[in-house]
Amino acid sequence: MTYETIIVEQPADGVGLVQLNRPRAFNALTGALMDELMTALESMDADDTIRCMVITGSSKVFAAGADIGEMAQAAPADLIHMDFIARWERLRGIHKPVIAAVAGYALGGGCELALACDMIVAAENAVFGQPEINLGVIPGAGGTQRLARTIGKALTMEMVLNDRRLSAAEAERFGLVNRVVPTEDYRDAAVKLAAEIAARAPLAVRLAKDAVNMALETTLSAGLAYERNHFYGLFSTHDQKEGMAAFLEKRDPDWQGR
Ligand code: DAK
């Protein structure tokens, strides 16, 4: 498959990487780019040789948001017809873990895209912000919701109402990102994390992601019941028998994803 706005690679065993590639527009997220991104992620999700994915941009910009030129004149009906939301929702359907490797600007939809991933590895030069207020609108792809759940109400209000931007160090302090690394290392660090996860028991990884995400959707009792069902279900897999036998026999497990 050839793409025009993204570059797809397999930089390590089990790892699929998508690089957003509209450098002249600071990786502004057009509908076409989002279509390509989601198509690439879905095809990796269905590919047995890939077990974890990375989304990245360049060392200067992750993404400066949705493409302002594309939506400037839109009426609500246009946004509905463009399936603006459906494209973004496709990310929630990806079963394998997705890591955002963020350097430079992650603004507006760029910040929301990173937040919609399962983990974020940030370069020291990363900047997170929701500047939509400057355009007379508000975040529309989860910014108000995911930020509030992640860094709390007070700071989210400041970011969304007053364009407060977070440095990488602040983002780490407030729990928005998993780690901050020197800018020259951010991509390798994300790929290394992805490769480590890719080497783990695939079904357990998939159900673990699903269970953690459920924590953000439901009550504690319902979430605990959901987790327990996944836990019990894994005892029907080869990998559970293999993992526990390997521990008892003091050897490395041979995961088969079944
Ligand atoms: N859209 C289109 N082009 C953009 C862009 C964007 N978001 N951001 C930057 N560019 C373009 C600039 O127009 C410029 O193009 P040329 O003029 O060279 O042709 C080029 O990238 C470089 O930008 P600058 O000349 O401005 O470079 P600077 O270094 O001075 O500044 C900057 C970089 C990133 C700080 C600045 O460009 C900037 O503030 N950009 C806009 C950031 C922003 O406001 N982002 C939020 C956009 S609204 C939804 C899904 C998603 C969304 C909403 C709903 N649904 C599913 C419902 C998302 C909305 C948004 O993201």
Residues whose N, C-alpha, C, O or C-beta is under 5 A from the ligand:
A	BS01	DAK	R24 A25 F26 A28 A64 G65 A66 D67 I68 G69 F84 I85 W88 Y105 L107 G108 G109 G110 P131 E132 G140 A141
